[in-house]
Amino acid sequence: MGEFQSFIGVDFWTALFTLLNFLAVFFVGKHFLWGPVTKMVQDRQKEIDDMYSEADTARASAKAMEAEYQGKLLSARNISEQIVRDAVNRGQAREEEIIRQANAEASAMMDKAAADIALEKKKAINDAKNEIADIAMEIAGKVVGRELNADDQSSLI
């Protein structure tokens, strides 16, 4: 039973050396490992915080750029609508001007045609008068029985 008791029993010196070994390993580990591991974790946490900060800055910048883009797009849309309205107004004004010119030209052509018709009518009347006068002279000459000269014609008239 001595062996069993030594196997299960606690030996003071073994426990003391085990405790001293544990403490030595703990303090050496704390001194050489805990500091670098903590520093590495803090550095990694700082990198992560910086990445989040950069992402937030990039997101804010993207939102600002989006708002600026939307503003420029709206401005461009308003400008294009104004250009279209101006073009339509200029087209309508030009259309009205062309119609006025066409009406003026048509009126001038109608007036000229009316004047030409009146002139032609006067010409036709004068030609008819001249022809009637010539016929009357011939008839008068036949009635009188001789050919009349200019003095005779004027005396008859």
PLY file of the C-alpha trace (Angstrom):
ply
format ascii 1.0
element vertex 157
property float x
property float y
property float z
element edge 156
property int vertex1
property int vertex2
end_header
0.00 0.00 0.00
2.97 2.27 0.34
3.32 2.56 -3.31
-0.31 3.35 -3.82
-0.16 6.04 -1.17
2.92 7.55 -2.73
1.16 7.49 -6.08
-1.98 9.21 -4.85
-0.50 11.16 -2.02
0.82 14.66 -2.26
4.46 15.19 -1.70
5.20 18.62 -0.28
8.46 19.14 -2.18
6.95 18.07 -5.50
4.00 20.36 -5.01
6.34 23.23 -4.07
8.54 22.71 -7.14
5.48 22.39 -9.34
4.11 25.63 -7.92
7.48 27.39 -8.33
7.75 26.10 -11.92
4.23 27.31 -12.64
4.95 30.74 -11.19
8.24 30.98 -13.07
6.57 30.03 -16.34
3.70 32.45 -15.59
6.00 35.43 -14.86
8.29 34.68 -17.80
5.27 34.27 -20.05
3.72 37.44 -18.68
6.92 39.37 -19.10
7.91 38.08 -22.56
4.57 37.04 -24.11
1.77 39.08 -22.54
3.21 42.48 -23.55
3.87 41.62 -27.22
0.57 39.76 -27.57
-1.32 42.66 -25.98
0.56 45.12 -28.19
-0.23 43.03 -31.28
-3.94 42.90 -30.31
-4.00 46.67 -29.70
-2.24 47.32 -33.02
-4.74 45.11 -34.81
-7.63 46.85 -33.03
-6.18 50.23 -34.10
-5.94 49.01 -37.71
-9.55 47.86 -37.60
-10.69 51.17 -36.06
-8.73 53.06 -38.74
-10.33 50.94 -41.46
-13.80 51.66 -40.06
-12.96 55.35 -39.82
-11.72 55.38 -43.44
-14.83 53.47 -44.54
-17.07 56.01 -42.76
-15.13 58.87 -44.35
-15.38 57.21 -47.77
-19.13 56.63 -47.25
-19.66 60.28 -46.26
-17.60 61.39 -49.26
-19.58 59.11 -51.55
-22.86 60.51 -50.20
-21.59 64.06 -50.71
-20.50 63.19 -54.25
-23.87 61.56 -54.90
-25.68 64.67 -53.67
-23.43 66.84 -55.84
-24.04 64.56 -58.82
-27.81 64.69 -58.23
-27.62 68.48 -58.04
-25.64 68.69 -61.27
-28.01 66.25 -62.94
-31.01 68.31 -61.87
-29.28 71.49 -63.04
-28.44 69.90 -66.40
-32.04 68.70 -66.74
-33.34 72.21 -66.00
-30.90 73.74 -68.48
-31.88 71.26 -71.18
-35.58 71.96 -70.57
-34.89 75.71 -70.81
-32.97 75.19 -74.06
-35.87 73.20 -75.49
-38.38 75.87 -74.40
-36.22 78.60 -75.95
-35.89 76.62 -79.18
-39.66 76.07 -79.32
-40.30 79.78 -78.68
-37.78 80.78 -81.37
-39.37 78.28 -83.75
-42.83 79.67 -83.08
-41.61 83.24 -83.48
-39.89 82.31 -86.75
-43.04 80.52 -87.91
-45.14 83.61 -87.18
-42.59 85.82 -88.96
-42.62 83.54 -92.03
-46.43 83.55 -92.04
-46.48 87.37 -91.80
-43.97 87.64 -94.65
-45.94 85.17 -96.75
-49.17 87.08 -96.08
-47.45 90.38 -96.91
-46.01 88.91 -100.12
-49.39 87.42 -101.03
-51.08 90.76 -100.35
-48.44 92.57 -102.44
-48.92 90.02 -105.23
-52.70 90.47 -105.03
-52.32 94.27 -105.14
-49.90 94.00 -108.09
-52.23 91.57 -109.83
-55.17 93.93 -109.25
-53.10 96.85 -110.57
-52.03 94.76 -113.59
-55.65 93.79 -114.20
-56.76 97.43 -113.97
-53.96 98.47 -116.34
-54.83 95.72 -118.78
-58.49 96.70 -118.52
-57.64 100.33 -119.30
-55.48 99.18 -122.20
-58.26 97.00 -123.50
-60.76 99.87 -123.16
-58.38 102.27 -124.88
-57.70 99.76 -127.62
-61.45 99.23 -128.00
-62.00 103.02 -128.13
-59.30 103.38 -130.74
-60.74 100.57 -132.76
-64.24 101.99 -132.47
-62.92 105.41 -133.52
-61.17 103.85 -136.50
-64.34 101.98 -137.45
-66.39 105.15 -136.99
-63.98 107.02 -139.26
-64.20 104.39 -141.90
-67.97 104.45 -141.70
-67.97 108.25 -141.80
-65.60 108.14 -144.76
-67.89 105.78 -146.58
-70.89 107.89 -145.70
-69.20 111.05 -146.91
-67.79 109.18 -149.85
-64.24 110.10 -149.68
-61.19 109.45 -147.62
-60.76 111.89 -144.83
-57.47 113.38 -143.87
-56.52 114.49 -140.37
-57.98 118.00 -140.74
-61.26 116.62 -142.03
-61.42 114.10 -139.18
-60.85 116.74 -136.55
-63.51 119.00 -138.11
-65.98 116.12 -138.13
-65.21 115.23 -134.57
0 1
1 2
2 3
3 4
4 5
5 6
6 7
7 8
8 9
9 10
10 11
11 12
12 13
13 14
14 15
15 16
16 17
17 18
18 19
19 20
20 21
21 22
22 23
23 24
24 25
25 26
26 27
27 28
28 29
29 30
30 31
31 32
32 33
33 34
34 35
35 36
36 37
37 38
38 39
39 40
40 41
41 42
42 43
43 44
44 45
45 46
46 47
47 48
48 49
49 50
50 51
51 52
52 53
53 54
54 55
55 56
56 57
57 58
58 59
59 60
60 61
61 62
62 63
63 64
64 65
65 66
66 67
67 68
68 69
69 70
70 71
71 72
72 73
73 74
74 75
75 76
76 77
77 78
78 79
79 80
80 81
81 82
82 83
83 84
84 85
85 86
86 87
87 88
88 89
89 90
90 91
91 92
92 93
93 94
94 95
95 96
96 97
97 98
98 99
99 100
100 101
101 102
102 103
103 104
104 105
105 106
106 107
107 108
108 109
109 110
110 111
111 112
112 113
113 114
114 115
115 116
116 117
117 118
118 119
119 120
120 121
121 122
122 123
123 124
124 125
125 126
126 127
127 128
128 129
129 130
130 131
131 132
132 133
133 134
134 135
135 136
136 137
137 138
138 139
139 140
140 141
141 142
142 143
143 144
144 145
145 146
146 147
147 148
148 149
149 150
150 151
151 152
152 153
153 154
154 155
155 156
